[in-house]
């Protein structure tokens, strides 16, 4: 994957990730501006450094229960014991 620019956003994401408290991010914006590419690159960096992270694409997702959401989060989890 070619990734050009946006290092400032990767730095901001890393600062949030390394903060004292965990957080959930909702990334929104116009179609085609590179949100998915940016998040994929950040996930690669987290994988390289073995930082825990979960990426769940909820676009057009309509769960029927809270348990369904938790199941999807658990399935998407990376580097969690």
SEFIZA-3560 file (N, C-alpha, C; in Angstrom, 3 decimals):
REM SEFIZA-3560
<numar><xx>0.848</xx><yy>-1.170</yy><zz>0.000</zz><atom>N</atom></numar>
<numar><xx>0.000</xx><yy>0.000</yy><zz>0.000</zz><atom>CA</atom></numar>
<numar><xx>0.893</xx><yy>1.232</yy><zz>0.000</zz><atom>C</atom></numar>
<numar><xx>0.616</xx><yy>2.158</yy><zz>-0.864</zz><atom>N</atom></numar>
<numar><xx>1.360</xx><yy>3.413</yy><zz>-0.906</zz><atom>CA</atom></numar>
<numar><xx>0.704</xx><yy>4.391</yy><zz>0.059</zz><atom>C</atom></numar>
<numar><xx>1.536</xx><yy>5.026</yy><zz>0.874</zz><atom>N</atom></numar>
<numar><xx>1.016</xx><yy>5.959</yy><zz>1.862</zz><atom>CA</atom></numar>
<numar><xx>1.855</xx><yy>7.220</yy><zz>1.802</zz><atom>C</atom></numar>
<numar><xx>1.236</xx><yy>8.321</yy><zz>1.428</zz><atom>N</atom></numar>
<numar><xx>1.954</xx><yy>9.590</yy><zz>1.277</zz><atom>CA</atom></numar>
<numar><xx>1.289</xx><yy>10.628</yy><zz>2.175</zz><atom>C</atom></numar>
<numar><xx>2.098</xx><yy>11.288</yy><zz>2.993</zz><atom>N</atom></numar>
<numar><xx>1.576</xx><yy>12.348</yy><zz>3.849</zz><atom>CA</atom></numar>
<numar><xx>0.781</xx><yy>11.830</yy><zz>5.022</zz><atom>C</atom></numar>
<numar><xx>0.132</xx><yy>12.729</yy><zz>5.679</zz><atom>N</atom></numar>
<numar><xx>-0.724</xx><yy>12.427</yy><zz>6.826</zz><atom>CA</atom></numar>
<numar><xx>0.041</xx><yy>11.934</yy><zz>8.045</zz><atom>C</atom></numar>
<numar><xx>1.345</xx><yy>12.143</yy><zz>8.075</zz><atom>N</atom></numar>
<numar><xx>2.113</xx><yy>11.730</yy><zz>9.249</zz><atom>CA</atom></numar>
<numar><xx>1.628</xx><yy>12.448</yy><zz>10.500</zz><atom>C</atom></numar>
<numar><xx>1.153</xx><yy>13.690</yy><zz>10.325</zz><atom>N</atom></numar>
<numar><xx>0.634</xx><yy>14.430</yy><zz>11.477</zz><atom>CA</atom></numar>
<numar><xx>-0.556</xx><yy>13.708</yy><zz>12.103</zz><atom>C</atom></numar>
<numar><xx>-1.406</xx><yy>13.123</yy><zz>11.278</zz><atom>N</atom></numar>
<numar><xx>-2.548</xx><yy>12.370</yy><zz>11.814</zz><atom>CA</atom></numar>
<numar><xx>-2.081</xx><yy>11.104</yy><zz>12.502</zz><atom>C</atom></numar>
<numar><xx>-1.092</xx><yy>10.423</yy><zz>11.928</zz><atom>N</atom></numar>
<numar><xx>-0.568</xx><yy>9.218</yy><zz>12.567</zz><atom>CA</atom></numar>
<numar><xx>0.025</xx><yy>9.551</yy><zz>13.928</zz><atom>C</atom></numar>
<numar><xx>0.687</xx><yy>10.692</yy><zz>14.024</zz><atom>N</atom></numar>
<numar><xx>1.246</xx><yy>11.139</yy><zz>15.305</zz><atom>CA</atom></numar>
<numar><xx>0.131</xx><yy>11.413</yy><zz>16.303</zz><atom>C</atom></numar>
<numar><xx>-0.923</xx><yy>12.079</yy><zz>15.866</zz><atom>N</atom></numar>
<numar><xx>-2.068</xx><yy>12.348</yy><zz>16.754</zz><atom>CA</atom></numar>
<numar><xx>-2.710</xx><yy>11.053</yy><zz>17.228</zz><atom>C</atom></numar>
<numar><xx>-2.871</xx><yy>10.106</yy><zz>16.308</zz><atom>N</atom></numar>
<numar><xx>-3.455</xx><yy>8.815</yy><zz>16.677</zz><atom>CA</atom></numar>
<numar><xx>-2.578</xx><yy>8.117</yy><zz>17.707</zz><atom>C</atom></numar>
<numar><xx>-1.263</xx><yy>8.139</yy><zz>17.509</zz><atom>N</atom></numar>
<numar><xx>-0.345</xx><yy>7.487</yy><zz>18.448</zz><atom>CA</atom></numar>
<numar><xx>-0.419</xx><yy>8.145</yy><zz>19.819</zz><atom>C</atom></numar>
<numar><xx>-0.541</xx><yy>9.459</yy><zz>19.852</zz><atom>N</atom></numar>
<numar><xx>-0.664</xx><yy>10.155</yy><zz>21.134</zz><atom>CA</atom></numar>
<numar><xx>-1.936</xx><yy>9.734</yy><zz>21.856</zz><atom>C</atom></numar>
<numar><xx>-3.038</xx><yy>9.626</yy><zz>21.134</zz><atom>N</atom></numar>
<numar><xx>-4.298</xx><yy>9.156</yy><zz>21.733</zz><atom>CA</atom></numar>
<numar><xx>-4.153</xx><yy>7.717</yy><zz>22.217</zz><atom>C</atom></numar>
<numar><xx>-3.543</xx><yy>6.882</yy><zz>21.365</zz><atom>N</atom></numar>
<numar><xx>-3.370</xx><yy>5.470</yy><zz>21.712</zz><atom>CA</atom></numar>
<numar><xx>-2.532</xx><yy>5.313</yy><zz>22.981</zz><atom>C</atom></numar>
<numar><xx>-1.505</xx><yy>6.125</yy><zz>23.117</zz><atom>N</atom></numar>
<numar><xx>-0.574</xx><yy>6.003</yy><zz>24.243</zz><atom>CA</atom></numar>
<numar><xx>-1.017</xx><yy>6.776</yy><zz>25.485</zz><atom>C</atom></numar>
<numar><xx>-2.185</xx><yy>7.409</yy><zz>25.415</zz><atom>N</atom></numar>
<numar><xx>-2.707</xx><yy>8.154</yy><zz>26.563</zz><atom>CA</atom></numar>
<numar><xx>-3.028</xx><yy>7.233</yy><zz>27.729</zz><atom>C</atom></numar>
<numar><xx>-3.271</xx><yy>7.835</yy><zz>28.866</zz><atom>N</atom></numar>
<numar><xx>-3.527</xx><yy>7.073</yy><zz>30.089</zz><atom>CA</atom></numar>
<numar><xx>-4.821</xx><yy>6.261</yy><zz>30.018</zz><atom>C</atom></numar>
<numar><xx>-5.792</xx><yy>6.749</yy><zz>29.286</zz><atom>N</atom></numar>
<numar><xx>-7.081</xx><yy>6.068</yy><zz>29.188</zz><atom>CA</atom></numar>
<numar><xx>-7.294</xx><yy>5.556</yy><zz>27.769</zz><atom>C</atom></numar>
<numar><xx>-7.929</xx><yy>4.415</yy><zz>27.664</zz><atom>N</atom></numar>
<numar><xx>-8.285</xx><yy>3.900</yy><zz>26.349</zz><atom>CA</atom></numar>
<numar><xx>-9.385</xx><yy>4.764</yy><zz>25.751</zz><atom>C</atom></numar>
<numar><xx>-9.611</xx><yy>4.618</yy><zz>24.477</zz><atom>N</atom></numar>
<numar><xx>-10.658</xx><yy>5.424</yy><zz>23.852</zz><atom>CA</atom></numar>
<numar><xx>-11.202</xx><yy>4.713</yy><zz>22.622</zz><atom>C</atom></numar>
<numar><xx>-12.348</xx><yy>5.146</yy><zz>22.219</zz><atom>N</atom></numar>
<numar><xx>-12.990</xx><yy>4.665</yy><zz>20.995</zz><atom>CA</atom></numar>
<numar><xx>-13.059</xx><yy>5.840</yy><zz>20.046</zz><atom>C</atom></numar>
<numar><xx>-12.676</xx><yy>5.614</yy><zz>18.809</zz><atom>N</atom></numar>
<numar><xx>-12.691</xx><yy>6.679</yy><zz>17.806</zz><atom>CA</atom></numar>
<numar><xx>-13.764</xx><yy>6.386</yy><zz>16.776</zz><atom>C</atom></numar>
<numar><xx>-14.392</xx><yy>7.429</yy><zz>16.335</zz><atom>N</atom></numar>
<numar><xx>-15.335</xx><yy>7.356</yy><zz>15.227</zz><atom>CA</atom></numar>
<numar><xx>-14.780</xx><yy>8.274</yy><zz>14.152</zz><atom>C</atom></numar>
<numar><xx>-14.292</xx><yy>7.710</yy><zz>13.080</zz><atom>N</atom></numar>
<numar><xx>-13.676</xx><yy>8.488</yy><zz>12.004</zz><atom>CA</atom></numar>
<numar><xx>-14.718</xx><yy>8.671</yy><zz>10.902</zz><atom>C</atom></numar>
<numar><xx>-15.036</xx><yy>9.914</yy><zz>10.609</zz><atom>N</atom></numar>
<numar><xx>-16.037</xx><yy>10.210</yy><zz>9.582</zz><atom>CA</atom></numar>
<numar><xx>-15.487</xx><yy>11.257</yy><zz>8.612</zz><atom>C</atom></numar>
<numar><xx>-16.047</xx><yy>11.294</yy><zz>7.444</zz><atom>N</atom></numar>
<numar><xx>-15.654</xx><yy>12.282</yy><zz>6.439</zz><atom>CA</atom></numar>
<numar><xx>-16.198</xx><yy>11.880</yy><zz>5.075</zz><atom>C</atom></numar>
<numar><xx>-15.934</xx><yy>12.719</yy><zz>4.110</zz><atom>N</atom></numar>
<numar><xx>-16.418</xx><yy>12.468</yy><zz>2.758</zz><atom>CA</atom></numar>
<numar><xx>-15.846</xx><yy>11.164</yy><zz>2.206</zz><atom>C</atom></numar>
<numar><xx>-16.573</xx><yy>10.568</yy><zz>1.314</zz><atom>N</atom></numar>
<numar><xx>-16.127</xx><yy>9.365</yy><zz>0.631</zz><atom>CA</atom></numar>
<numar><xx>-14.882</xx><yy>9.666</yy><zz>-0.193</zz><atom>C</atom></numar>
<numar><xx>-13.908</xx><yy>8.763</yy><zz>-0.126</zz><atom>N</atom></numar>
<numar><xx>-12.744</xx><yy>8.849</yy><zz>-1.000</zz><atom>CA</atom></numar>
<numar><xx>-11.616</xx><yy>9.755</yy><zz>-0.542</zz><atom>C</atom></numar>
<numar><xx>-11.656</xx><yy>10.241</yy><zz>0.713</zz><atom>N</atom></numar>
<numar><xx>-10.592</xx><yy>11.152</yy><zz>1.145</zz><atom>CA</atom></numar>
<numar><xx>-9.435</xx><yy>10.428</yy><zz>1.845</zz><atom>C</atom></numar>
<numar><xx>-9.554</xx><yy>9.106</yy><zz>2.019</zz><atom>N</atom></numar>
<numar><xx>-8.450</xx><yy>8.331</yy><zz>2.560</zz><atom>CA</atom></numar>
<numar><xx>-8.581</xx><yy>7.894</yy><zz>3.999</zz><atom>C</atom></numar>
<numar><xx>-9.784</xx><yy>7.907</yy><zz>4.549</zz><atom>N</atom></numar>
<numar><xx>-9.985</xx><yy>7.490</yy><zz>5.943</zz><atom>CA</atom></numar>
<numar><xx>-9.554</xx><yy>6.040</yy><zz>6.151</zz><atom>C</atom></numar>
<numar><xx>-10.005</xx><yy>5.161</yy><zz>5.295</zz><atom>N</atom></numar>
<numar><xx>-9.685</xx><yy>3.740</yy><zz>5.433</zz><atom>CA</atom></numar>
<numar><xx>-8.196</xx><yy>3.486</yy><zz>5.260</zz><atom>C</atom></numar>
<numar><xx>-7.578</xx><yy>4.160</yy><zz>4.316</zz><atom>N</atom></numar>
<numar><xx>-6.135</xx><yy>4.014</yy><zz>4.096</zz><atom>CA</atom></numar>
<numar><xx>-5.355</xx><yy>4.501</yy><zz>5.304</zz><atom>C</atom></numar>
<numar><xx>-5.763</xx><yy>5.632</yy><zz>5.855</zz><atom>N</atom></numar>
<numar><xx>-5.103</xx><yy>6.185</yy><zz>7.034</zz><atom>CA</atom></numar>
<numar><xx>-5.211</xx><yy>5.220</yy><zz>8.219</zz><atom>C</atom></numar>
<numar><xx>-6.404</xx><yy>4.691</yy><zz>8.451</zz><atom>N</atom></numar>
<numar><xx>-6.593</xx><yy>3.762</yy><zz>9.560</zz><atom>CA</atom></numar>
<numar><xx>-5.862</xx><yy>2.446</yy><zz>9.325</zz><atom>C</atom></numar>
<numar><xx>-5.819</xx><yy>1.991</yy><zz>8.087</zz><atom>N</atom></numar>
<numar><xx>-5.085</xx><yy>0.762</yy><zz>7.777</zz><atom>CA</atom></numar>
<numar><xx>-3.596</xx><yy>0.953</yy><zz>8.055</zz><atom>C</atom></numar>
<numar><xx>-3.049</xx><yy>2.111</yy><zz>7.699</zz><atom>N</atom></numar>
<numar><xx>-1.637</xx><yy>2.387</yy><zz>7.972</zz><atom>CA</atom></numar>
<numar><xx>-1.382</xx><yy>2.448</yy><zz>9.476</zz><atom>C</atom></numar>
<numar><xx>-2.283</xx><yy>3.071</yy><zz>10.213</zz><atom>N</atom></numar>
<numar><xx>-2.125</xx><yy>3.139</yy><zz>11.660</zz><atom>CA</atom></numar>
<numar><xx>-2.190</xx><yy>1.739</yy><zz>12.274</zz><atom>C</atom></numar>
<numar><xx>-3.084</xx><yy>0.891</yy><zz>11.780</zz><atom>N</atom></numar>
<numar><xx>-3.173</xx><yy>-0.489</yy><zz>12.272</zz><atom>CA</atom></numar>
<numar><xx>-1.872</xx><yy>-1.239</yy><zz>11.986</zz><atom>C</atom></numar>
<numar><xx>-1.262</xx><yy>-1.006</yy><zz>10.823</zz><atom>N</atom></numar>
<numar><xx>0.032</xx><yy>-1.621</yy><zz>10.510</zz><atom>CA</atom></numar>
<numar><xx>1.088</xx><yy>-1.198</yy><zz>11.522</zz><atom>C</atom></numar>
<numar><xx>1.119</xx><yy>0.091</yy><zz>11.839</zz><atom>N</atom></numar>
<numar><xx>2.085</xx><yy>0.593</yy><zz>12.816</zz><atom>CA</atom></numar>
<numar><xx>1.844</xx><yy>-0.033</yy><zz>14.189</zz><atom>C</atom></numar>
<numar><xx>0.575</xx><yy>-0.162</yy><zz>14.566</zz><atom>N</atom></numar>
<numar><xx>0.252</xx><yy>-0.813</yy><zz>15.843</zz><atom>CA</atom></numar>
<numar><xx>0.706</xx><yy>-2.272</yy><zz>15.820</zz><atom>C</atom></numar>
<numar><xx>0.475</xx><yy>-2.974</yy><zz>14.723</zz><atom>N</atom></numar>
<numar><xx>0.913</xx><yy>-4.366</yy><zz>14.603</zz><atom>CA</atom></numar>
<numar><xx>2.429</xx><yy>-4.473</yy><zz>14.738</zz><atom>C</atom></numar>
<numar><xx>3.147</xx><yy>-3.585</yy><zz>14.041</zz><atom>N</atom></numar>
<numar><xx>4.611</xx><yy>-3.606</yy><zz>14.092</zz><atom>CA</atom></numar>
<numar><xx>5.126</xx><yy>-3.422</yy><zz>15.512</zz><atom>C</atom></numar>
<numar><xx>4.439</xx><yy>-2.610</yy><zz>16.297</zz><atom>N</atom></numar>
<numar><xx>4.879</xx><yy>-2.315</yy><zz>17.664</zz><atom>CA</atom></numar>
<numar><xx>4.117</xx><yy>-3.136</yy><zz>18.711</zz><atom>C</atom></numar>
<numar><xx>3.272</xx><yy>-4.042</yy><zz>18.246</zz><atom>N</atom></numar>
<numar><xx>2.459</xx><yy>-4.914</yy><zz>19.090</zz><atom>CA</atom></numar>
<numar><xx>1.620</xx><yy>-4.138</yy><zz>20.102</zz><atom>C</atom></numar>
<numar><xx>1.028</xx><yy>-3.046</yy><zz>19.642</zz><atom>N</atom></numar>
<numar><xx>0.098</xx><yy>-2.280</yy><zz>20.473</zz><atom>CA</atom></numar>
<numar><xx>-1.301</xx><yy>-2.864</yy><zz>20.292</zz><atom>C</atom></numar>
<numar><xx>-2.021</xx><yy>-3.048</yy><zz>21.398</zz><atom>N</atom></numar>
<numar><xx>-3.396</xx><yy>-3.552</yy><zz>21.280</zz><atom>CA</atom></numar>
<numar><xx>-4.262</xx><yy>-2.588</yy><zz>20.477</zz><atom>C</atom></numar>
<numar><xx>-5.090</xx><yy>-3.121</yy><zz>19.623</zz><atom>N</atom></numar>
<numar><xx>-6.027</xx><yy>-2.294</yy><zz>18.871</zz><atom>CA</atom></numar>
<numar><xx>-7.130</xx><yy>-3.161</yy><zz>18.286</zz><atom>C</atom></numar>
<numar><xx>-8.222</xx><yy>-2.541</yy><zz>18.016</zz><atom>N</atom></numar>
<numar><xx>-9.344</xx><yy>-3.196</yy><zz>17.370</zz><atom>CA</atom></numar>
<numar><xx>-9.906</xx><yy>-2.256</yy><zz>16.333</zz><atom>C</atom></numar>
<numar><xx>-10.163</xx><yy>-2.760</yy><zz>15.167</zz><atom>N</atom></numar>
<numar><xx>-10.770</xx><yy>-1.951</yy><zz>14.119</zz><atom>CA</atom></numar>
<numar><xx>-12.068</xx><yy>-2.639</yy><zz>13.714</zz><atom>C</atom></numar>
<numar><xx>-13.152</xx><yy>-1.925</yy><zz>13.873</zz><atom>N</atom></numar>
<numar><xx>-14.462</xx><yy>-2.476</yy><zz>13.550</zz><atom>CA</atom></numar>
<numar><xx>-15.165</xx><yy>-1.493</yy><zz>12.633</zz><atom>C</atom></numar>
<numar><xx>-15.447</xx><yy>-1.916</yy><zz>11.436</zz><atom>N</atom></numar>
<numar><xx>-16.146</xx><yy>-1.076</yy><zz>10.472</zz><atom>CA</atom></numar>
<numar><xx>-17.640</xx><yy>-1.224</yy><zz>10.722</zz><atom>C</atom></numar>
<numar><xx>-18.267</xx><yy>-0.159</yy><zz>11.191</zz><atom>N</atom></numar>
<numar><xx>-19.683</xx><yy>-0.223</yy><zz>11.523</zz><atom>CA</atom></numar>
<numar><xx>-20.576</xx><yy>0.455</yy><zz>10.488</zz><atom>C</atom></numar>
<numar><xx>-20.014</xx><yy>0.800</yy><zz>9.352</zz><atom>N</atom></numar>
<numar><xx>-20.815</xx><yy>1.397</yy><zz>8.292</zz><atom>CA</atom></numar>
<numar><xx>-21.875</xx><yy>0.387</yy><zz>7.851</zz><atom>C</atom></numar>
<numar><xx>-23.095</xx><yy>0.813</yy><zz>7.808</zz><atom>N</atom></numar>
<numar><xx>-24.221</xx><yy>-0.043</yy><zz>7.420</zz><atom>CA</atom></numar>
<numar><xx>-24.389</xx><yy>-1.252</yy><zz>8.345</zz><atom>C</atom></numar>
<numar><xx>-23.938</xx><yy>-1.129</yy><zz>9.582</zz><atom>N</atom></numar>
<numar><xx>-24.032</xx><yy>-2.225</yy><zz>10.538</zz><atom>CA</atom></numar>
<numar><xx>-25.206</xx><yy>-1.954</yy><zz>11.466</zz><atom>C</atom></numar>
<numar><xx>-26.123</xx><yy>-2.883</yy><zz>11.525</zz><atom>N</atom></numar>
<numar><xx>-27.303</xx><yy>-2.725</yy><zz>12.370</zz><atom>CA</atom></numar>
<numar><xx>-27.432</xx><yy>-3.951</yy><zz>13.274</zz><atom>C</atom></numar>
<numar><xx>-26.698</xx><yy>-3.967</yy><zz>14.389</zz><atom>N</atom></numar>
<numar><xx>-26.765</xx><yy>-5.130</yy><zz>15.279</zz><atom>CA</atom></numar>
<numar><xx>-28.138</xx><yy>-5.233</yy><zz>15.941</zz><atom>C</atom></numar>
<numar><xx>-28.498</xx><yy>-6.440</yy><zz>16.283</zz><atom>N</atom></numar>
<numar><xx>-29.795</xx><yy>-6.648</yy><zz>16.937</zz><atom>CA</atom></numar>
<numar><xx>-29.678</xx><yy>-6.598</yy><zz>18.453</zz><atom>C</atom></numar>
<numar><xx>-28.435</xx><yy>-6.655</yy><zz>18.981</zz><atom>N</atom></numar>
<numar><xx>-28.276</xx><yy>-6.619</yy><zz>20.438</zz><atom>CA</atom></numar>
<numar><xx>-26.875</xx><yy>-6.133</yy><zz>20.809</zz><atom>C</atom></numar>
<numar><xx>-26.729</xx><yy>-5.711</yy><zz>22.060</zz><atom>N</atom></numar>
<numar><xx>-25.424</xx><yy>-5.310</yy><zz>22.570</zz><atom>CA</atom></numar>
<numar><xx>-24.433</xx><yy>-6.463</yy><zz>22.544</zz><atom>C</atom></numar>
<numar><xx>-24.919</xx><yy>-7.681</yy><zz>22.778</zz><atom>N</atom></numar>
<numar><xx>-24.051</xx><yy>-8.849</yy><zz>22.751</zz><atom>CA</atom></numar>
<numar><xx>-23.455</xx><yy>-9.049</yy><zz>21.356</zz><atom>C</atom></numar>
<numar><xx>-24.229</xx><yy>-8.762</yy><zz>20.332</zz><atom>N</atom></numar>
<numar><xx>-23.730</xx><yy>-8.885</yy><zz>18.958</zz><atom>CA</atom></numar>
<numar><xx>-22.579</xx><yy>-7.904</yy><zz>18.715</zz><atom>C</atom></numar>
<numar><xx>-22.695</xx><yy>-6.701</yy><zz>19.249</zz><atom>N</atom></numar>
<numar><xx>-21.624</xx><yy>-5.714</yy><zz>19.111</zz><atom>CA</atom></numar>
<numar><xx>-20.374</xx><yy>-6.202</yy><zz>19.840</zz><atom>C</atom></numar>
<numar><xx>-20.530</xx><yy>-6.679</yy><zz>21.065</zz><atom>N</atom></numar>
<numar><xx>-19.387</xx><yy>-7.184</yy><zz>21.833</zz><atom>CA</atom></numar>
<numar><xx>-18.721</xx><yy>-8.365</yy><zz>21.140</zz><atom>C</atom></numar>
<numar><xx>-19.509</xx><yy>-9.235</yy><zz>20.539</zz><atom>N</atom></numar>
<numar><xx>-18.966</xx><yy>-10.376</yy><zz>19.809</zz><atom>CA</atom></numar>
<numar><xx>-18.115</xx><yy>-9.912</yy><zz>18.634</zz><atom>C</atom></numar>
<numar><xx>-18.608</xx><yy>-8.928</yy><zz>17.889</zz><atom>N</atom></numar>
<numar><xx>-17.847</xx><yy>-8.404</yy><zz>16.758</zz><atom>CA</atom></numar>
<numar><xx>-16.568</xx><yy>-7.713</yy><zz>17.221</zz><atom>C</atom></numar>
<numar><xx>-16.635</xx><yy>-6.976</yy><zz>18.319</zz><atom>N</atom></numar>
<numar><xx>-15.434</xx><yy>-6.342</yy><zz>18.868</zz><atom>CA</atom></numar>
<numar><xx>-14.404</xx><yy>-7.392</yy><zz>19.276</zz><atom>C</atom></numar>
<numar><xx>-14.854</xx><yy>-8.445</yy><zz>19.940</zz><atom>N</atom></numar>
<numar><xx>-13.938</xx><yy>-9.508</yy><zz>20.355</zz><atom>CA</atom></numar>
<numar><xx>-13.321</xx><yy>-10.191</yy><zz>19.152</zz><atom>C</atom></numar>
<numar><xx>-14.087</xx><yy>-10.406</yy><zz>18.114</zz><atom>N</atom></numar>
<numar><xx>-13.593</xx><yy>-11.060</yy><zz>16.899</zz><atom>CA</atom></numar>
<numar><xx>-12.539</xx><yy>-10.191</yy><zz>16.203</zz><atom>C</atom></numar>
<numar><xx>-12.708</xx><yy>-8.872</yy><zz>16.291</zz><atom>N</atom></numar>
<numar><xx>-11.802</xx><yy>-7.952</yy><zz>15.608</zz><atom>CA</atom></numar>
<numar><xx>-10.568</xx><yy>-7.612</yy><zz>16.432</zz><atom>C</atom></numar>
<numar><xx>-10.528</xx><yy>-7.993</yy><zz>17.701</zz><atom>N</atom></numar>
<numar><xx>-9.442</xx><yy>-7.596</yy><zz>18.611</zz><atom>CA</atom></numar>
<numar><xx>-8.102</xx><yy>-8.157</yy><zz>18.154</zz><atom>C</atom></numar>
<numar><xx>-7.052</xx><yy>-7.356</yy><zz>18.371</zz><atom>N</atom></numar>
<numar><xx>-5.683</xx><yy>-7.752</yy><zz>18.046</zz><atom>CA</atom></numar>
<numar><xx>-4.806</xx><yy>-7.573</yy><zz>19.287</zz><atom>C</atom></numar>
<numar><xx>-3.951</xx><yy>-8.514</yy><zz>19.559</zz><atom>N</atom></numar>
<numar><xx>-2.949</xx><yy>-8.443</yy><zz>20.617</zz><atom>CA</atom></numar>
<numar><xx>-3.542</xx><yy>-8.347</yy><zz>22.015</zz><atom>C</atom></numar>
<numar><xx>-4.722</xx><yy>-8.862</yy><zz>22.221</zz><atom>N</atom></numar>
<numar><xx>-5.303</xx><yy>-8.866</yy><zz>23.556</zz><atom>CA</atom></numar>
<numar><xx>-5.182</xx><yy>-10.271</yy><zz>24.121</zz><atom>C</atom></numar>
<numar><xx>-4.861</xx><yy>-10.374</yy><zz>25.388</zz><atom>N</atom></numar>
<numar><xx>-4.790</xx><yy>-11.679</yy><zz>26.048</zz><atom>CA</atom></numar>
<numar><xx>-6.121</xx><yy>-12.033</yy><zz>26.640</zz><atom>C</atom></numar>
//
